[in-house]
Amino acid sequence: MSLRLGDIAPDFEQASSEGDIRFHAWLGDGWGVLFSHPADFTPVCTTELGQTAKLKDEFARRNVKVIALSVDPVASHLAWIEDINDTQQTVVNFPIIADADRKVSELYDLIHPNASSTHTVRSVFVIDPAKKIRLTLTYPASTGRNFNELLRVIDSLQLTEYHSVATPANWQQGDEVVIVPSLQDETVIKQKFPQGYLSHP
């Protein structure tokens, strides 16, 4: 059964490149990104993990922990990390789940027979501190993910989680936002937005 927005991200315990991980405990009280890869040593995945490592400070600034997944075993992951570090001129600084038994892949519906009967699709899950899934993205194996978009969406999710706003099309951090329509009381609006706001007829 596929997971939907608002569902609790399934918990699991699984081996990784940094030892056994119990997912919810590992996430702690922050945000998380779980992203899957079709297989170790695939060129597109190698660039993605390298880019993730390079964005460590950006994720940390947003209180986001990142974890990858592939159906290959730990020994393969460790060799792959050396290859990523070498070819991408970085240092992998997050765990890669070793899902050789497909346990996590089945929990998260990551194997799509129309694409491959053995490899996971290229999916992303953004998970909030309550362990709820707030975003899902699935890419074909041939297309690398847009990490600028992933950070943009996390910025939007965090902003809209803690303030009564929504973000319009193509919004970037610092752009104008939209006050949610459910907020109608002018007194409350003025309290929430003391620096002022625009009204449109």
Backbone as ProteinMPNN parsed JSONL, in Angstrom:
{"seq_chain_A": "MSLRLGDIAPDFEQASSEGDIRFHAWLGDGWGVLFSHPADFTPVCTTELGQTAKLKDEFARRNVKVIALSVDPVASHLAWIEDINDTQQTVVNFPIIADADRKVSELYDLIHPNASSTHTVRSVFVIDPAKKIRLTLTYPASTGRNFNELLRVIDSLQLTEYHSVATPANWQQGDEVVIVPSLQDETVIKQKFPQGYLSHP", "coords_chain_A": {"N_chain_A": [[0.853, -1.191, 0.0], [0.598, 2.187, -0.876], [2.188, 5.058, 0.559], [0.765, 8.029, 1.94], [0.552, 11.648, 1.972], [0.822, 13.014, 5.183], [0.598, 10.602, 6.472], [2.049, 8.535, 9.051], [5.479, 8.069, 8.927], [6.752, 4.903, 8.28], [8.312, 3.078, 10.892], [11.475, 1.435, 11.349], [14.072, -1.022, 11.775], [17.296, -1.329, 10.665], [20.32, -2.387, 9.024], [23.115, -0.223, 8.264], [25.479, 1.944, 6.598], [26.602, 3.172, 8.733], [26.217, 1.555, 10.911], [23.652, -0.28, 12.795], [20.379, 1.042, 12.513], [17.603, 2.423, 14.116], [14.875, 3.814, 12.841], [12.969, 5.948, 13.66], [13.987, 6.681, 16.165], [16.533, 7.479, 15.393], [15.909, 9.714, 13.83], [15.055, 11.489, 15.807], [13.973, 14.56, 17.237], [13.791, 16.228, 15.088], [13.553, 17.285, 11.602], [13.461, 15.124, 8.71], [14.997, 13.568, 5.827], [14.467, 10.968, 3.691], [15.881, 9.164, 1.141], [15.829, 7.163, -1.763], [17.802, 4.898, -3.789], [18.449, 3.373, -6.93], [20.603, 1.479, -7.134], [23.893, 0.657, -5.865], [26.838, 2.41, -6.928], [25.795, 3.373, -9.302], [25.879, 5.858, -11.834], [24.275, 8.293, -11.746], [23.176, 8.233, -9.16], [25.525, 8.377, -7.691], [26.359, 11.016, -8.159], [24.252, 12.304, -6.885], [24.45, 11.549, -4.154], [26.914, 12.638, -3.602], [26.303, 15.351, -3.944], [24.46, 15.675, -1.864], [26.13, 15.301, 0.367], [27.727, 17.581, 0.1], [25.905, 19.514, 0.724], [25.603, 19.495, 3.431], [25.761, 21.511, 5.487], [23.629, 23.154, 4.746], [21.395, 21.473, 5.112], [21.695, 20.992, 7.853], [21.322, 23.539, 8.898], [18.632, 23.794, 8.63], [17.711, 21.993, 10.443], [17.562, 19.322, 9.58], [17.924, 15.894, 9.093], [19.587, 13.607, 6.987], [19.166, 10.609, 5.171], [20.102, 7.88, 3.181], [19.134, 5.19, 0.938], [19.686, 1.957, -0.367], [19.354, -1.146, -2.134], [21.553, -2.737, -1.873], [24.161, -4.486, 0.025], [25.907, -3.717, 3.199], [28.75, -3.86, 2.89], [29.076, -3.28, 0.184], [28.041, -0.684, 0.168], [29.99, 0.671, 1.689], [32.235, 0.497, 0.044], [31.24, 1.914, -2.095], [30.908, 4.455, -0.964], [33.577, 5.247, -0.734], [34.14, 5.54, -3.432], [32.331, 7.584, -4.11], [33.324, 9.696, -2.529], [35.778, 10.034, -3.762], [35.225, 10.548, -6.541], [33.432, 12.68, -6.457], [34.636, 14.61, -5.007], [34.244, 15.034, -2.153], [33.051, 14.296, 1.197], [31.191, 11.701, 2.289], [28.708, 12.116, 4.623], [26.577, 11.014, 5.989], [24.28, 8.334, 6.79], [23.855, 5.319, 4.804], [21.276, 3.23, 4.162], [21.275, -0.287, 4.239], [19.471, -2.199, 2.432], [19.165, -4.978, 1.809], [17.394, -7.09, 2.157], [15.065, -6.016, 1.302], [13.225, -4.975, 3.076], [12.709, -2.328, 4.041], [12.237, -1.102, 1.62], [9.846, -2.304, 0.859], [8.148, -1.413, 2.886], [8.021, 1.286, 2.263], [7.149, 1.262, -0.324], [8.916, 1.19, -2.582], [9.766, -0.3, -4.719], [8.894, -0.595, -7.922], [7.324, -2.575, -10.11], [6.886, -1.983, -12.848], [8.996, -0.375, -13.451], [11.332, -1.639, -12.415], [11.96, -4.891, -11.222], [13.603, -5.451, -9.156], [15.215, -3.265, -8.318], [15.085, -0.216, -6.422], [12.917, 2.608, -6.953], [13.68, 6.086, -7.652], [13.081, 7.777, -5.081], [11.876, 10.329, -2.79], [11.327, 11.231, 0.564], [10.087, 13.608, 2.715], [10.079, 14.203, 6.109], [8.413, 15.2, 9.025], [8.919, 16.594, 12.419], [6.99, 15.241, 13.916], [6.97, 12.807, 12.807], [5.497, 12.549, 10.531], [4.78, 12.136, 7.06], [5.55, 14.629, 4.827], [6.146, 15.343, 2.273], [6.379, 13.757, -0.869], [8.346, 12.591, -3.532], [8.931, 11.184, -6.689], [11.235, 10.028, -8.956], [12.279, 9.027, -12.264], [14.755, 6.47, -12.952], [16.642, 7.511, -14.648], [16.862, 10.216, -14.243], [18.334, 12.699, -12.356], [17.849, 14.056, -9.075], [16.548, 17.329, -8.165], [18.188, 19.273, -6.092], [18.095, 21.897, -5.241], [15.382, 22.421, -5.449], [14.435, 20.6, -3.543], [15.458, 21.706, -1.141], [14.119, 24.145, -1.275], [11.432, 23.353, -0.978], [11.516, 22.249, 1.584], [12.091, 24.579, 3.03], [9.68, 25.938, 2.571], [7.821, 24.151, 3.742], [8.617, 24.246, 6.435], [8.298, 26.954, 7.049], [5.525, 27.331, 6.592], [4.516, 25.539, 8.399], [4.847, 26.664, 10.888], [3.773, 29.183, 10.822], [0.903, 31.107, 9.835], [0.643, 30.822, 6.949], [0.875, 30.341, 3.366], [2.818, 29.264, 0.519], [3.326, 30.798, -2.634], [3.358, 30.009, -6.224], [6.572, 29.156, -7.492], [7.875, 30.232, -5.32], [10.542, 31.519, -3.347], [12.889, 31.49, -0.612], [12.414, 34.314, 1.38], [10.757, 35.64, -0.369], [7.461, 37.134, -0.941], [4.614, 35.867, 0.855], [1.482, 34.044, 1.218], [-1.278, 34.801, 3.196], [-3.094, 32.402, 4.966], [-6.355, 31.447, 3.797], [-8.186, 30.716, 5.774], [-7.732, 32.324, 7.92], [-9.304, 34.992, 9.012], [-9.942, 37.004, 10.81], [-9.33, 40.302, 11.402], [-8.024, 41.484, 13.571], [-6.529, 39.394, 14.668], [-4.927, 38.829, 12.466], [-3.4, 41.193, 12.3], [-2.0, 40.956, 14.667], [-0.48, 38.68, 14.184], [1.04, 39.457, 12.011], [2.746, 41.883, 12.447], [4.408, 43.614, 11.038], [3.026, 44.393, 8.887], [0.872, 43.926, 5.971], [-0.393, 43.092, 2.7], [-3.518, 43.785, 1.232], [-5.748, 42.36, -1.054], [-8.384, 43.014, -3.242]], "CA_chain_A": [[0.0, 0.0, 0.0], [1.443, 3.379, -0.978], [2.078, 6.025, 1.646], [0.185, 9.307, 1.544], [0.933, 12.794, 2.778], [0.173, 12.998, 6.484], [0.795, 9.296, 7.118], [3.256, 8.374, 9.838], [6.536, 7.339, 8.216], [6.964, 3.625, 8.969], [9.556, 2.877, 11.623], [12.154, 0.186, 10.994], [15.461, -1.173, 12.218], [17.999, -1.902, 9.527], [21.753, -2.106, 8.954], [23.49, 0.891, 7.41], [26.918, 2.194, 6.515], [27.025, 3.691, 10.038], [25.716, 0.659, 11.944], [22.21, -0.502, 12.82], [19.601, 2.264, 12.738], [16.153, 2.405, 14.317], [14.633, 5.044, 12.097], [12.35, 7.035, 14.417], [14.938, 7.123, 17.195], [17.604, 8.171, 14.682], [15.392, 11.023, 13.436], [14.949, 12.354, 16.966], [12.863, 15.522, 17.225], [13.944, 17.15, 13.969], [13.037, 16.899, 10.298], [14.287, 14.12, 8.053], [14.83, 13.248, 4.404], [14.83, 9.602, 3.295], [15.833, 9.084, -0.317], [16.219, 5.836, -2.229], [18.646, 4.829, -4.979], [18.268, 2.073, -7.578], [21.688, 0.53, -6.855], [25.192, 1.265, -5.606], [27.775, 2.677, -8.033], [25.171, 3.914, -10.511], [26.455, 7.205, -11.985], [23.4, 9.383, -11.3], [23.114, 8.155, -7.695], [26.809, 8.83, -7.168], [26.344, 12.486, -8.141], [23.263, 12.753, -5.904], [24.995, 11.409, -2.807], [27.952, 13.649, -3.484], [25.655, 16.65, -3.749], [23.896, 15.666, -0.514], [27.231, 15.528, 1.304], [28.158, 18.971, -0.024], [24.853, 20.374, 1.288], [25.459, 19.17, 4.854], [25.477, 22.709, 6.276], [22.282, 23.628, 4.407], [20.442, 20.619, 5.81], [21.847, 21.203, 9.294], [20.72, 24.843, 9.22], [17.187, 23.583, 8.649], [17.452, 20.922, 11.405], [17.168, 18.174, 8.769], [18.858, 14.774, 8.979], [19.434, 12.96, 5.691], [19.552, 9.202, 5.135], [19.889, 7.281, 1.863], [18.797, 3.762, 0.938], [19.876, 1.158, -1.576], [19.118, -2.563, -1.831], [22.824, -3.447, -1.76], [24.584, -4.713, 1.412], [26.789, -2.731, 3.82], [30.088, -3.893, 2.297], [28.984, -2.558, -1.086], [27.88, 0.738, 0.499], [31.265, 1.228, 2.149], [33.07, 0.667, -1.141], [30.622, 2.979, -2.89], [31.227, 5.728, -0.309], [34.935, 5.611, -1.149], [34.034, 5.994, -4.822], [31.655, 8.893, -4.094], [34.269, 10.681, -2.003], [36.841, 10.243, -4.745], [34.757, 11.129, -7.81], [32.649, 13.901, -6.236], [35.455, 15.511, -4.19], [33.532, 15.358, -0.927], [33.084, 13.224, 2.183], [29.823, 11.299, 2.642], [28.559, 12.405, 6.038], [25.248, 10.549, 6.394], [24.214, 6.883, 6.598], [23.142, 4.695, 3.682], [20.625, 2.011, 4.635], [21.543, -1.493, 3.448], [18.157, -2.85, 2.402], [19.336, -6.175, 0.982], [16.205, -7.95, 2.258], [13.946, -5.225, 0.752], [12.237, -4.7, 4.134], [12.343, -0.914, 4.027], [11.686, -0.83, 0.285], [8.444, -2.716, 0.847], [7.411, -0.499, 3.772], [7.878, 2.584, 1.615], [6.678, 1.042, -1.696], [9.972, 1.747, -3.421], [10.03, -1.145, -5.885], [7.779, -0.519, -8.852], [7.611, -3.58, -11.143], [6.921, -1.415, -14.198], [10.322, 0.217, -13.651], [12.314, -2.691, -12.152], [11.45, -5.844, -10.227], [14.601, -5.634, -8.099], [15.808, -2.015, -7.847], [14.147, 0.793, -5.955], [12.793, 3.83, -7.731], [14.393, 7.224, -7.061], [12.055, 8.488, -4.323], [12.249, 11.201, -1.676], [10.309, 11.471, 1.589], [10.408, 14.592, 3.754], [9.356, 13.764, 7.307], [8.464, 16.278, 10.018], [9.271, 16.119, 13.762], [5.952, 14.333, 14.408], [7.18, 11.595, 12.008], [4.533, 12.512, 9.436], [5.299, 12.381, 5.717], [5.068, 15.924, 4.365], [6.397, 15.465, 0.836], [6.915, 12.602, -1.586], [8.72, 12.827, -4.924], [9.486, 9.981, -7.32], [11.88, 10.317, -10.235], [12.775, 7.846, -12.982], [16.165, 6.175, -12.692], [17.506, 8.26, -15.559], [16.824, 11.647, -13.939], [18.803, 13.076, -11.029], [16.965, 14.95, -8.329], [16.88, 18.745, -8.076], [18.37, 19.539, -4.67], [17.61, 23.245, -4.965], [13.943, 22.296, -5.232], [14.221, 19.921, -2.269], [15.671, 22.693, -0.077], [13.029, 25.127, -1.372], [10.22, 22.772, -0.412], [11.715, 22.162, 3.035], [11.904, 25.941, 3.544], [8.252, 26.223, 2.544], [7.155, 23.32, 4.749], [8.934, 24.728, 7.774], [7.67, 28.265, 7.211], [4.069, 27.207, 6.671], [4.192, 24.745, 9.587], [4.918, 27.454, 12.117], [3.099, 30.467, 10.617], [-0.374, 30.919, 9.133], [0.854, 31.261, 5.575], [1.17, 29.372, 2.3], [3.772, 29.864, -0.424], [2.816, 30.756, -4.006], [4.172, 29.376, -7.268], [7.957, 29.581, -7.667], [8.347, 30.931, -4.121], [11.88, 31.303, -2.816], [13.07, 32.061, 0.721], [12.467, 35.778, 1.372], [9.674, 36.179, -1.187], [6.169, 37.319, -0.28], [3.811, 34.657, 1.073], [0.037, 34.244, 1.226], [-1.944, 34.484, 4.465], [-4.064, 31.341, 4.677], [-7.725, 31.972, 3.726], [-8.952, 30.432, 6.987], [-7.461, 33.389, 8.881], [-10.136, 36.1, 8.553], [-10.079, 38.023, 11.853], [-8.339, 41.353, 11.155], [-7.241, 41.699, 14.788], [-5.564, 38.293, 14.746], [-3.98, 39.012, 11.362], [-2.48, 42.267, 12.679], [-1.128, 40.442, 15.721], [0.441, 37.706, 13.6], [1.886, 40.105, 11.011], [2.851, 43.274, 12.912], [5.142, 44.443, 10.086], [2.098, 44.804, 7.841], [0.508, 42.972, 4.933], [-1.144, 43.673, 1.6], [-4.864, 43.235, 1.011], [-6.165, 42.428, -2.448], [-9.846, 42.848, -3.342]], "C_chain_A": [[0.889, 1.242, 0.0], [1.167, 4.323, 0.182], [1.549, 7.348, 1.107], [0.699, 10.416, 2.442], [0.14, 12.788, 4.08], [0.257, 11.671, 7.2], [2.048, 9.34, 7.98], [4.268, 7.569, 9.026], [6.813, 6.039, 8.954], [8.321, 3.567, 9.665], [10.175, 1.553, 11.186], [13.505, 0.16, 11.687], [16.2, -1.907, 11.111], [19.484, -1.537, 9.592], [21.994, -0.925, 8.023], [25.006, 1.012, 7.386], [27.477, 2.75, 7.816], [26.487, 2.839, 11.184], [24.207, 0.519, 11.891], [21.484, 0.797, 13.193], [18.147, 1.898, 12.998], [15.668, 3.786, 13.887], [14.073, 6.183, 12.945], [13.291, 7.571, 15.494], [16.076, 7.913, 16.553], [17.165, 9.569, 14.274], [15.361, 11.989, 14.611], [13.771, 13.3, 16.833], [12.991, 16.548, 16.104], [13.25, 16.651, 12.715], [13.972, 15.869, 9.67], [13.986, 14.016, 6.573], [15.34, 11.824, 4.195], [14.77, 9.558, 1.781], [16.482, 7.79, -0.791], [16.977, 5.929, -3.549], [18.527, 3.452, -5.608], [19.346, 1.051, -7.244], [22.97, 1.298, -6.572], [25.988, 1.415, -6.912], [27.105, 3.15, -9.322], [25.557, 5.392, -10.629], [25.585, 8.336, -11.454], [23.328, 9.405, -9.77], [24.396, 8.679, -7.072], [26.86, 10.354, -7.113], [25.384, 13.002, -7.083], [23.805, 12.65, -4.48], [26.14, 12.383, -2.569], [27.363, 15.026, -3.222], [25.053, 16.752, -2.355], [24.975, 15.947, 0.522], [27.672, 16.99, 1.285], [27.155, 19.946, 0.595], [24.654, 20.139, 2.783], [25.073, 20.396, 5.686], [24.079, 23.251, 6.003], [21.214, 22.787, 5.103], [20.497, 20.857, 7.311], [21.196, 22.519, 9.724], [19.204, 24.751, 9.322], [16.768, 22.486, 9.649], [16.93, 19.664, 10.701], [18.277, 17.13, 8.777], [18.552, 14.034, 7.686], [19.911, 11.512, 5.788], [19.188, 8.635, 3.768], [19.576, 5.795, 2.016], [19.132, 3.159, -0.405], [19.714, -0.304, -1.185], [20.405, -3.375, -1.739], [23.267, -3.553, -0.298], [25.602, -3.676, 1.897], [28.164, -2.699, 3.157], [30.118, -3.139, 0.972], [28.857, -1.055, -0.835], [29.215, 1.366, 0.877], [32.236, 1.446, 0.983], [32.554, 1.809, -2.009], [30.948, 4.352, -2.296], [32.633, 6.185, -0.684], [34.928, 6.163, -2.571], [33.379, 7.37, -4.9], [32.63, 9.969, -3.631], [35.332, 11.042, -3.034], [36.333, 10.993, -5.973], [34.034, 12.456, -7.628], [33.4, 14.931, -5.378], [34.718, 16.003, -2.938], [33.738, 14.234, 0.07], [31.642, 12.908, 2.569], [29.691, 11.355, 4.161], [27.171, 12.043, 6.571], [25.186, 9.049, 6.12], [23.482, 6.486, 5.314], [22.589, 3.368, 4.193], [20.934, 0.867, 3.68], [20.279, -2.35, 3.46], [18.187, -4.113, 1.54], [18.12, -7.09, 1.026], [14.928, -7.249, 1.795], [12.899, -4.857, 1.811], [11.759, -3.252, 4.093], [11.718, -0.541, 2.682], [10.211, -1.209, 0.205], [7.602, -1.811, 1.74], [7.086, 0.81, 3.066], [7.478, 2.478, 0.139], [7.66, 1.606, -2.721], [10.314, 0.896, -4.636], [8.782, -1.175, -6.756], [8.062, -1.479, -10.006], [7.657, -3.032, -12.563], [8.275, -0.793, -14.516], [11.42, -0.826, -13.496], [11.752, -3.604, -11.079], [12.415, -6.009, -9.063], [15.136, -4.333, -7.52], [14.731, -1.033, -7.394], [14.065, 1.939, -6.954], [13.511, 4.952, -6.973], [13.363, 8.104, -6.351], [12.651, 9.318, -3.194], [11.057, 11.308, -0.736], [10.848, 12.533, 2.544], [9.478, 14.319, 4.93], [9.513, 14.833, 8.379], [8.772, 15.732, 11.419], [8.233, 15.197, 14.4], [5.976, 12.999, 13.674], [6.151, 11.449, 10.892], [5.224, 12.821, 8.115], [4.688, 13.669, 5.181], [5.28, 16.145, 2.872], [6.853, 14.123, 0.307], [7.208, 13.034, -3.026], [9.287, 11.529, -5.469], [9.967, 10.33, -8.722], [12.194, 9.003, -10.947], [14.266, 7.675, -12.739], [17.11, 7.038, -13.517], [17.648, 9.734, -15.195], [17.273, 11.922, -12.507], [17.879, 14.091, -10.379], [17.489, 16.384, -8.298], [16.974, 19.124, -6.602], [18.013, 20.972, -4.296], [16.11, 23.224, -4.686], [13.654, 21.623, -3.9], [14.405, 20.893, -1.102], [14.564, 23.751, -0.079], [11.757, 24.605, -0.716], [10.346, 22.642, 1.114], [11.542, 23.54, 3.669], [10.42, 26.29, 3.616], [7.511, 25.43, 3.628], [7.393, 23.849, 6.161], [8.293, 26.092, 8.037], [6.172, 28.125, 7.433], [3.619, 26.367, 7.872], [4.035, 25.635, 10.812], [4.266, 28.836, 12.0], [1.858, 30.213, 9.763], [-0.285, 31.422, 7.698], [0.99, 30.059, 4.647], [2.121, 30.064, 1.328], [3.262, 29.723, -1.85], [3.772, 30.06, -4.967], [5.555, 30.012, -7.331], [8.525, 30.346, -6.477], [9.772, 30.534, -3.765], [11.955, 31.976, -1.448], [13.235, 33.579, 0.623], [11.391, 36.423, 0.521], [8.408, 36.383, -0.353], [5.427, 35.989, -0.193], [2.337, 35.04, 1.096], [-0.49, 33.897, 2.613], [-3.038, 33.468, 4.167], [-5.488, 31.882, 4.724], [-8.536, 31.746, 4.997], [-8.752, 31.499, 8.068], [-8.176, 34.659, 8.397], [-10.215, 37.258, 9.548], [-8.962, 39.061, 11.708], [-7.451, 41.595, 12.373], [-6.156, 40.637, 14.917], [-4.507, 38.439, 13.666], [-2.95, 40.08, 11.721], [-1.508, 41.815, 13.763], [-0.062, 39.509, 15.143], [1.443, 38.346, 12.65], [2.037, 41.587, 11.346], [3.611, 44.19, 11.949], [4.281, 44.872, 8.9], [1.889, 43.731, 6.788], [-0.297, 43.694, 3.86], [-2.498, 42.991, 1.493], [-5.219, 43.419, -0.466], [-7.665, 42.178, -2.525], [-10.217, 41.574, -4.054]], "O_chain_A": [[1.828, 1.335, 0.79], [0.057, 4.375, 0.713], [1.839, 7.738, -0.024], [1.214, 10.164, 3.531], [-1.073, 12.579, 4.074], [0.017, 11.602, 8.405], [2.989, 10.078, 7.689], [3.941, 6.505, 8.5], [7.086, 6.07, 10.154], [9.343, 3.957, 9.1], [9.476, 0.66, 10.71], [14.015, 1.19, 12.127], [15.778, -2.978, 10.673], [19.853, -0.502, 10.148], [21.203, -0.652, 7.12], [25.716, 0.274, 8.069], [28.694, 2.8, 7.993], [26.318, 3.332, 12.3], [23.551, 1.125, 11.044], [21.922, 1.544, 14.069], [17.528, 1.168, 12.224], [16.012, 4.796, 14.499], [14.639, 7.276, 12.952], [13.376, 8.781, 15.703], [16.532, 8.909, 17.114], [17.951, 10.513, 14.357], [15.612, 13.181, 14.438], [12.698, 12.906, 16.376], [12.375, 17.613, 16.158], [12.457, 15.711, 12.763], [15.136, 15.76, 10.055], [12.885, 14.326, 6.117], [16.496, 11.516, 4.486], [13.738, 9.873, 1.189], [17.532, 7.378, -0.297], [16.828, 6.882, -4.315], [18.506, 2.452, -4.89], [19.04, -0.131, -7.086], [23.119, 2.448, -6.986], [25.821, 0.644, -7.857], [27.782, 3.312, -10.337], [25.562, 6.106, -9.626], [26.086, 9.241, -10.786], [23.408, 10.47, -9.158], [24.359, 9.35, -6.04], [27.346, 10.924, -6.136], [25.655, 14.02, -6.446], [23.633, 13.575, -3.686], [26.312, 12.891, -1.461], [27.86, 15.775, -2.382], [25.128, 17.808, -1.727], [24.768, 16.734, 1.445], [27.957, 17.57, 2.333], [27.513, 21.07, 0.948], [23.635, 20.547, 3.339], [24.155, 20.323, 6.502], [23.415, 23.75, 6.912], [20.239, 23.327, 5.626], [19.459, 20.916, 7.969], [20.591, 22.596, 10.792], [18.572, 25.542, 10.022], [15.6, 22.101, 9.69], [15.984, 19.027, 11.163], [19.434, 17.444, 8.5], [17.387, 13.854, 7.33], [20.933, 11.227, 6.412], [18.095, 8.882, 3.258], [19.736, 5.222, 3.094], [18.896, 3.764, -1.451], [19.916, -0.66, -0.024], [20.349, -4.589, -1.544], [22.794, -2.783, 0.538], [26.097, -2.864, 1.115], [28.69, -1.619, 2.89], [31.086, -2.437, 0.677], [29.477, -0.248, -1.528], [29.532, 2.469, 0.434], [32.959, 2.441, 0.938], [33.332, 2.571, -2.583], [31.231, 5.299, -3.03], [32.859, 7.371, -0.925], [35.624, 7.132, -2.875], [33.821, 8.226, -5.667], [32.75, 11.021, -4.258], [35.731, 12.199, -3.161], [36.948, 11.971, -6.399], [34.02, 13.278, -8.544], [32.863, 15.993, -5.063], [34.588, 17.203, -2.698], [34.517, 13.315, -0.184], [30.948, 13.763, 3.118], [30.458, 10.725, 4.889], [26.66, 12.686, 7.487], [25.956, 8.541, 5.304], [22.619, 7.209, 4.814], [23.346, 2.49, 4.606], [20.865, 1.028, 2.461], [20.052, -3.127, 4.387], [17.348, -4.296, 0.658], [17.836, -7.791, 0.055], [13.838, -7.815, 1.883], [11.788, -4.463, 1.457], [10.558, -2.983, 4.109], [10.776, 0.249, 2.628], [9.421, -0.519, -0.438], [6.469, -1.477, 1.394], [6.008, 1.373, 3.251], [7.465, 3.483, -0.572], [7.292, 2.385, -3.6], [11.079, 1.331, -5.497], [7.748, -1.717, -6.365], [8.96, -1.218, -10.807], [8.39, -3.557, -13.401], [8.667, -0.689, -15.679], [12.328, -0.908, -14.323], [11.131, -3.134, -10.125], [12.069, -6.651, -8.071], [15.481, -4.291, -6.339], [13.617, -1.024, -7.917], [15.008, 2.207, -7.698], [13.898, 4.792, -5.815], [12.837, 9.051, -6.934], [13.754, 9.06, -2.712], [9.918, 11.457, -1.178], [11.93, 12.379, 3.112], [8.261, 14.217, 4.773], [10.618, 15.32, 8.616], [8.877, 14.517, 11.586], [8.557, 14.452, 15.324], [5.107, 12.154, 13.888], [5.954, 10.354, 10.366], [6.129, 13.653, 8.051], [3.467, 13.796, 5.089], [4.667, 17.03, 2.277], [7.628, 13.425, 0.961], [6.421, 13.747, -3.648], [10.046, 10.846, -4.781], [9.22, 10.849, -9.551], [12.358, 7.973, -10.293], [14.956, 8.623, -12.364], [18.253, 7.266, -13.121], [18.474, 10.433, -15.782], [16.662, 11.434, -11.556], [17.216, 14.878, -11.055], [18.692, 16.628, -8.39], [15.951, 19.279, -5.935], [17.663, 21.236, -3.146], [15.626, 23.923, -3.796], [12.728, 22.025, -3.194], [13.596, 20.903, -0.174], [14.124, 24.2, 0.979], [11.085, 25.331, 0.016], [9.387, 22.897, 1.842], [10.92, 23.663, 4.724], [9.958, 26.866, 4.601], [6.674, 25.981, 4.343], [6.475, 23.892, 6.979], [7.8, 26.345, 9.136], [5.614, 28.726, 8.351], [2.474, 26.472, 8.309], [3.188, 25.384, 11.669], [4.217, 29.578, 12.98], [1.783, 29.211, 9.051], [-1.024, 32.315, 7.284], [1.191, 28.926, 5.084], [2.222, 31.29, 1.31], [2.812, 28.646, -2.241], [4.841, 29.588, -4.58], [5.701, 31.231, -7.237], [9.54, 31.031, -6.605], [10.154, 29.368, -3.867], [11.199, 32.901, -1.154], [14.084, 34.072, -0.12], [11.128, 37.618, 0.658], [8.289, 35.887, 0.767], [5.584, 35.111, -1.041], [1.99, 36.218, 1.005], [-0.19, 32.829, 3.147], [-3.818, 33.644, 3.231], [-5.807, 32.691, 5.595], [-9.472, 32.497, 5.275], [-9.524, 31.564, 9.025], [-7.703, 35.324, 7.475], [-10.526, 38.383, 9.156], [-7.786, 38.737, 11.872], [-6.262, 41.88, 12.228], [-5.007, 40.944, 15.236], [-3.325, 38.202, 13.914], [-1.758, 39.897, 11.475], [-0.349, 42.227, 13.785], [1.098, 39.54, 15.553], [2.559, 37.852, 12.491], [1.527, 42.446, 10.627], [3.477, 45.411, 12.029], [4.732, 45.611, 8.024], [2.633, 42.752, 6.723], [-0.821, 44.783, 4.094], [-2.61, 41.775, 1.644], [-5.018, 44.487, -1.043], [-8.163, 41.222, -1.93], [-11.402, 41.283, -4.222]]}, "name": "protein", "num_of_chains": 1, "seq": "MSLRLGDIAPDFEQASSEGDIRFHAWLGDGWGVLFSHPADFTPVCTTELGQTAKLKDEFARRNVKVIALSVDPVASHLAWIEDINDTQQTVVNFPIIADADRKVSELYDLIHPNASSTHTVRSVFVIDPAKKIRLTLTYPASTGRNFNELLRVIDSLQLTEYHSVATPANWQQGDEVVIVPSLQDETVIKQKFPQGYLSHP"}
